[in-house]
Amino acid sequence: MAQNTKSKYTKMSAYLGADFLSADYNMKELDDWINSEEMRSKIGRVIILGGVPMYNLLMTLPFPSRYFMTVIDHDFKADRKIDQLDMSKWKRIETASVTDLPVLVGPQREVDQIRNMLINFSSLVFGSLSTLNTY
């Protein structure tokens, strides 16, 4: 990875020994870091937690991946939206069949404390067609 002012990653051994990137990286930097000699043998899984441009890019790339989506049963104003998954490249996976990560199964409810209203939501999981035999 090119030298820059970004911190490479933060070791958080208290949380399952996971490494967390602590700055914004573009896909080239992320790919270089994941495939570096230092990290190649250490990384078993990469989890991306946003934002919208990263999600939109990752859902179009050909490497094995799963896409975890929370569907909220309410209309909220949003300034950013993710693209639609291309279902010729993705297949829905039953949430109950995901055993290597915690996933909420079935409809869920939560109280929105700010609006004082009950919100219904569910989790969906999709696997890229190149992933389906990986997990």
C-alpha positions, 0 to 999 in steps of 0.5 A: 500500500502506498505511504499516506497519512491514513492509519493502516488498520487498528488491531482490536484483539478484545473483539475476536481478534478482528482487524478494522480499517480506520480510514476510507480506502479505495478498492485498489488500496483495499485489494492491495492490502488484502493481497499483501504478503503481510496480510494474505495468510491472516485474512479469512473474511472481509466485512464492509460496513459502508458506505453507499459507493462501496456497496454499489461497487462491491455488488458488481465485482466478480469475487465471491461475496455475500450481501447482507441487507436489512429491509425496513418496513417504513418510508424514511427520507434518505439522501443516498440509496444503494443500487438494485442487485443484479439478480443474474449475478446473485441468489437469495440465501435463506437467513436460517442457513447462515451459520458462520455469522449471526443473522436475524431470522424472520421478521423483527420489531424495534421501537424507534426511540426518536419517533416513538414508533414501532418499526418492522424489519427483516434481514436478507442474505444474497450470495454472488453466484461464485460464492454459493459453494464457498460458505 
